[in-house]
Amino acid sequence: MSDVLQSLGLRAEESGCFAGEWQRGAGEEMTSIDPSTGRPLARVRGASHEQYDAAVAEAARAFALWRLVPAPLRGQAVRAIAEALRAEKRALGALIARETGKIVPEAEGEVQEMIDVADYAVGLSRQLTGATMPSERPSHRMMEQWHPLGVVGCITAFNFPAAVWAWNALLAAVCGDAVVWKPSEEAPLTAIAVTRIANDVLRSLGHPPIFSLVCGGRDLGERMASDPRIPLVSATGSCGMGRAVGEAVARRLGRSLLELGGNNAVVVLDDADLELATRAVLFGAVGTAGQRCTTTRRLLVQRGVAADLTRRLLAAYARVTIGDPLDASTLMGPLINVRAVASMQEALATARAQGAEVLCGGTRVERDGFFVTPAIVRAPRGLPIAHEETFAPILYVFEIDSIQDAIAMNNEVRQGLSSAVFTRSIAASERFLSAVGSDCGIANVNLGTSGAEIGGAFGGEKDTGGGRESGSDSWKAYMRRQTCTINYGDALPLAQGINFGDA
């Protein structure tokens, strides 16, 4: 692992504070732990509150210069960042695998997601367009235009320690904003490496350092949420964390973009392709060791195929190889820490107490690190624990009677991120996607809940927070809209035909 650190310019002791330049961290010390061994990778000294203030002030100075750079030229800078990420894809993938426990294909896939978002942002840099509207007044023209918003705060979680930053930071960059990043305490090394790569590119092109970094704990996140210098705070994490951030930002009338928890369901109807459904549920429930916000946590299967699909899944789970995330044969790595292991054990004990049956898995693997076996739980209708998001590979299996029954169960939880239905019925799939269907921000037909592409807006409803990141028109979150009316005539007619006399 030392070779990976060295290839990315990282050391055993690192600073997690970048404010125009790297500073010696004066805040709390964090230890980046390899969850596959439980042993330290490196120590990181975070930013103090004074250094946080300096980072925000430096970001504001950089923004004042960056917003003057034409958007297509900002796009060229982001293109160069993409090329730098491509050059470091394998090294960054190995670092993410070691720091978070993701298997290498998923870790490198996350780096590829950063590259894809960058490529998307390059095209977007020539499409930050506003509309022209007809005016009711003669010799008048109305239009809307979009301006950079300012300094964007970005709080990210451990499970996607790089990609979520890219969703926000690279789109914000082409919009003309600067970014202050507060990463998860579980993955500071990834944040340091990415910040170094991005700002080195900007420096080589003569641009200001628009990407600040403040590693640290909850107190820095709370500072960011309450900071009036930051007009937008994008936060990814638990529903509880997002509620606290949203309330703090709202008190100062700022904007928040929240990507919070998911309790995602896959519906499988009697006419479904069960082989396809099995593969999708396996990846959705077991991928990233169940530590995705889009992880499949509930399986709602029609009674006619419930026994067959359960049998297929039990056989598939038995073949899942658990081990070192850097081993090419591994399909599931560890949970992030010992607290995650305990949380999984507690959830399964609660499920049993509430009348559920654990069909397989749920045990801790006797080896170094934080490994568990993925669990399948046969659940009675209304199982309370299944309404909670446990960030672990637990799949609750419910039997349902119809598509209407499935939609009702899908929608009864507080979260509303991702959902999917497997069926050959056009009527059933269209009902699932209709206004009376899934209430989630993502609804799929014949594919799983996990693995969204960057071109579509990503996010969910209800306790998931309502935020949208990445594709579609999500860029508008990072800009301010301005409506302009131009009078090119000699008179001054008023709107709505108001006559204010000759004055």
N, C-alpha and C positions, 0 to 999 in steps of 0.2 A: 504493500500500500504506500510505502514511502516513495516509491517510484512515481506513483500517480500524483502525490502531493507535489513532488519536485517538478514534474512535467508541467504543472499548472502554476508554478511559482509559489506554492504554499509551503509553510514551515510547520514544525511541531508546536510553535507558539505564534499565534497570529493576532493582528489587530482587526477588530470588526467595526472600524469607524473610518468612513471616507467622506470628507467634506471639502471637495475641491482637490484634496490630496490625502494620502493616507496619513492618519494620525495614530499615535500610540494610544490605544484605548485606555480610558480612565474609569470605566464603569465595571460592572460585575464580570467575573471570570466564568466562562462556560466551558464545558468539556464536551467535545463532539465524540459520541460513543458509536462504535461499530455494533449495531444490534445483532449481527451474526456471531459475534464473539463476546460482547459485553465489555470489551476493552477499549480504552481511549484511542482516538485517532489523532487528536490535537487539542490544545487549549486555545481558547479565543477570549481575548479581553474586549468586552463590549464597550459601548459608548456611554459616557456619563450624561447627565442631564444638560450640563453646559455644552458638551460636544453635540448633543442632539440639537440644541439651539444653533450652534455653529453650522451644522449640516443643513438645517432648514434655511438659514440665512444665505449660505453658499448656493443652495438650490435656487433661491429667489434671485440671486445675482446672475446665475447661469441662465435662468429663464428670461431675464431682461434682454440678454443677447440672443438666445436661441430663437425666441419668437420672431426676431427680425430676419432670420434665415428663411428664404422661400421654402414652402412646403416640399416641392420636388427635390430640393437639395437636402432637406432633412431626410427624405426618403433614401437618397443616395448614401447618407451616413448609416442609416439602418441596414441598407444592403451590405455595406462593408462589415457591419457587426455580424450579419448572417454568415458571411464568408469566414470570419474569425471563429464563429461557433462551429462551422463545418470542419475547420481544421482541428478543433479540439473535441470533436464529438466523442471519440472513444475514451479519451481521458476524463471528460466531464461525465460520461456515462458510468465509468468505473467509480468515480467519486460519489455520484448519486447512489449507486448500488451499495457502496460501503457505508455511506452516511445514513441512508434510510432503509436499507434492506431490500430494495427492489431488485428483481432479477435483471440481468444485463439487457435483455431485449426491451424490457419496459423502461429501464433507465436511459438507454440510448434513444428509445422512442420519445422520451421526454425532451431530450436535447433536439431531436428532429422536430418536435412540436415548436420549440423556440425558433428554429430555422424557418419553419413553415409560417409562423406568425410574422416573422420579420419579412419574408417574401410578400405576404399579404399586405403588410403595412407599407411596403414600397409602392405597390399599386395604389393603395389608399391615398398616398401622399399627393396624387394627382386627381383625387376625386372628393375632396372636402368641399362639396358643392352646396350652395343654397338655392332656394327657389325664387322665382320672380312671380309676383301676383298682380293681377289687374287692379288698378285703383278705381274707385267710384268717382274720383274727381278728375276733371279734364286737365291735361298737361301734367299729370303726376305719374310717377312710377314707384311701385313698392317691391321690395326684395328683402330676403333674409340672408345674412352671412354669418359665418362661424369664426370665432377668434379663439386663440389659445386660452385655457382656463387659468393656468398658473402652476403652482407647486402641487403635485399629486402625492398623497401618502399611500403607500402600498404595504399592507400587512399580509404575510403569506404563512401557510401551514407547512408542516414537514413533508406531507405525502406527495406534494408536487413542488419541490423546493426551488425550481427554476422556471418551469413552464408558466405558472400563474403570474410570476413577475413579468415574463415576456408578454403575456396577454395584455397586461396593463401598461408596462413601461414602454414597449415598442410602439404600441398604438398612440400612447400619450406623446411619445417623442415626435412622431410625424405630425401630430396635432400642434406641436410647438411648446409642449409643457416640459417641466423638469420633474424629477421623481425622487422621493425619499423612501427608501426601502427599510422596513423593519421585518426581518425574516424570523422564522421559527427558531427558538433556542436549540431545537434538535438538529438543525441543519445549517449552521453558520458557515461552514467551509464552502458549501456550494454557493452561497450568496457572495462570499468574498471572491471566489474564482470568477463568477459571472460578472460582478461589478468591475473587477480588474480588466477582464477582456473588453467589456463595453466601453469603459472610459479610456482605455489605451487606444482603441480605434478612434474615438472622438478626438483625442489629443493629436494623433497622427494626422488628422484631417484639419487641424486648426480650430476645432469647435470647442465650446466651453464644456466643462464636466457636468452634464445634466443629471447624472445618476449618483445620488448620495446613498450612503449605507449607514445604518445605525443598528448594530446587533445588540440585543439586550432582552430584558424580560418584559413582563406585563406592564410595568410602570412606563416604559417608553411607548408602548401601544396606547396607553391611556393619555399620555401627553399628546400624542399625535391626534387622537380623536378629539381632544379639547382645544387644539391649536388653531386659532382663527387665521393664521397665515397659510393654512392648507385648505383650499376650498373644496377639495374632494378627497375622501379617504376610502380606498378600496380595501376591504378586509375579507379574508378567507379563513374559515375556521368553524367552530361549533356554533350552534344556534345561540347558546348562552353568551359566548363571546361577541357574536354579531349584534345581539340585542343591546349589550352594554355599549358597543361602539356606536350603533345607530342612535341610541338615546343621547350619548355625549355629543355627537356631531349635530344632531337636531337641535340641541339646546342652544347652539351658536348659529343656527340656521345655515349650516354647511350642507354639503351633499355627501351621501354615503352610497357606496356600491358594494352590496353584501352578497357573498357567495358562501352559504352556510351548509348545514347538514342535509343529508338525504336519507330517505327510508324507502328505497326504490323497489318496485315490484315488477316481476315478469309474469304476464298472464299466458297460460298455455291452454288452448281450447282443444276439444276432441279431434278436430280435423287438422291439427298442426303437424308439421314435419318434426318428429320427435328427435331425430338425429341432429337437426339444426338447432333445435331448442336446447338439447343437452349441451352442445358445445358452447352456445351463447351463455347459458346459465353457469357453466363451469368457469368460464373466463370472468364473467361478471361477479361471481361470488367469491372466487379464489384469487383472482388477479390482485397484485399488490397486497396479498395477504388480507384481503377484505378492508383495506385502508384507503379506499377511494370514496369521495362523496357520492359517486355514481355506482358504487358497489351494489350488486343485487342482494337484497336482504330478505325479500319476501317472494315466494313462488306461489302463485295462485293458479292451481291446475284443475281443470275440469275432471269430474269424477271418473269419466269413462277411460281416461288415460293416466290417472294419478298413480296407480300401482306400477305401470310400465315405465313412466318417466322417473319415478323414484328409484326403481331398480337400475335404470341406466345411469342415474346420477351417483348412486352408491358405487357402482362399478367404476365410474370415471374418477371418483374421489379416491378410490383405493389405488389408482395408478399415479396420483399426484406425487411427484418427487419433491421432498422438502429438504432444504439444505443451503449451502453457501450460495448467495446470490450471484457470485461471479463464476460459478460452475455452470457450464453450458447445458447440463442435464437437469438443472433445477427448475421447477415450475413455480414453487412458492418459497419465498424467503421468510425472514422472521417478522414479528411485530416490532414496533419501534422501541419499546422499552418494557420494563417489568410491570409498570402500571397498566399497560395495555393487556398484558397477559392476565393480570388479576381481574381486570374489567371483564374480559371474556369469560373467565371462570365464574364470576359472580352472576353474569347474565344467564349462563347455562344453568346454574343452581336455581336461579329465580324461575327460569322456564320450567324446570322439573317441578318446582313447588306449585306452579300455576297449572299443572296438568299436562305439560308437553312431554314428548318422548324423544330423547337424543338417539338418533339412528346410527350415527357414526361421528367420530372425531371429538374435538373439544379438550383433548389432553395436551399437557405440556410435553414437548420432546426432550428427553434427557440428554442434553448436550449443552455446550456453552452457547450463550446467546439467548434470544427470546423467541424460540420456535414453539409453535403449536400445530396441532392437526386440525384441518378445516372441519366444521361441524354441519351436519344436516339434522334438523329438528322437525319432527312431525308435530304440528301445532293445532290445538283446538281453536275453533272460531272465537275471536275476541281475546286472544292471548295478550295480556297487558304489556309484557316485556317486548313483544314484537312491535309495539308502537314507539319504542325507544331506538335510537341509533347507537348500537354498540360497534365501535370501530375495530372490527375483527371479522374473521371469516365464519360467520354464523348465517346459515340459510334456513329460514322458517318456511315450512311447506304447509299450505292450506289447500283444502279441497273446496271448489266452487261449483255452482250449478249452471251458470250462464254468463254471457258477456256482461249483462246488466249487473249481475251479482259481483263479477270481477271488478267492474268499474267502481261500484260502491265501496268495495274493500280497498282498492287502490287509493281512493280519495279520502278514506277515513282517518289517515294519519295526519299529523300536524305539518310534516315536511312535504314539499312538492317539487322535487328536482327532476328525476328521470323515471321513465316508465316504458314498458314494451308489451306488445301482444304478439303471440305466434298463432297464426291461423291462415287457412287458405280462403276464408270467406271475405269477399269484398265488403259485404254488409257489416260484418263484425269489425273489420279493421277500420272502416270509415266511421262507425259509431265510436270506436275507441279514440279516434282523432277529432271527433266533433265537439261542439260546445257542451254537449252533455256527457262527454267522455272523460279521459284523463285530465286531471287539473294540474298536471306537472308542466314545468317549462320545457321539458324534452319528452316527446312521445314517439316511439318507434314501432315499426311493424316488421316482424320476422328478422329482427336483430336485437341484441341485448341492450342493457341500460348503460353500459360502460363503453368508452372509446369514442367520444364525440370528435368530429372533424372541426377544424378551426374556422371554416367558412361560415358556419351558422353561429348565431348568438347563443352563448352558453349561460345557463342560469336557471333558477327556479322560482316558485311562488310560495306563499304562506311563510312558514318558519324558515324556509331556505333563503329568504331575504329579498327576493324580487330583483336582484342585480342581473345584468347581462354583460358578458365580456367576450372578447375575441371578435367574431365575425359579424356579418350583417351591418346594421347601423350602430353597433355598440360604440363606435368612435365618438358619437355625439356626447357621451358621458364626460369626455375629457375636454370639451369645448364649451364656450358660452355662445348662445344664439343672440343675434342682434337683428331686429327688424328695422329697415330703413325706408323712408319715403322721401322721394326727390321731386320737388316742384320746379319744372323747367318752363313754367308759363309766367305771365305778368299779373295774374289775379291770385287771390288767397281764399279759394272756396274751402268751407269747413266740411268735415265729415258729417254724415247723417243729414246733410242738407240744412244744417243749422244756420240761421241768419242772425248775426250779432250786430246788426245795424251797419252804419258806415264807418264805425271806428276801426 
